[in-house]
Amino acid sequence: MSFALIELTHDNLPAVRTINRDDIPEAFVDTVDTIMEITDYGRDHGCLGYTFAVEMSGKYIGLILLGEALHWETDPPEMSERPFYRLMGFVIDQAFRGNGIGRAALEKTIETVYREFGPRPIALGCHRDNEGAARFYTRHGFLKTVYRESEDYYFLRYPESRPIIDLPPTSQEKA
């Protein structure tokens, strides 16, 4: 399972749009174009973090944004006085789910952001009806909170609680 994390740009945006996520409503995960807009905003305002497209065998099969969080009124209170990252737009192509690529892409992204910018807690919103994603995040060190932003429950992961797993190197690291 060799994949690469490639920064999302306007040049690779058309190819990233081909990720098959037909079974995932936009209420669960923002569209690629919305994630690009958020990425542009973050870059324009000097926010720390990355938006990666997951590439495997010359095809884009996933997308993940992990970046410095701007505080929202709905954030859990424990996040109000500390810097943290927000995980957004995480999706893996329907044909590539269930084989560990999502886990590996998530952990590699967190590893990269922590190495480049330092460890911080991570918050994410998971739609109340997205039970599969809630199970995924719980298995990967995120704790569901009682706090919500619209239809999304907040999940939090702290650097000290991250799972310890041995990931194979991505194709970028092998090069």
Secondary structure, 3 states (H helix, E strand, C coil): CCCEEEECCCCCHHHHCCCCCCCCCCCCCCCHHHHHHHHHHHHHCCCCEEEEEEEECCEEEEEEEEEECCCCCCCCHHHCCCCCEEEEEEEECHHHCCCCHHHHHHHHHHHHHHHHHCCCCEEEEEECCCHHHHHHHHHCCCEEEEEEECCEEEEEECHHHCCCCCCCCCHHHHC
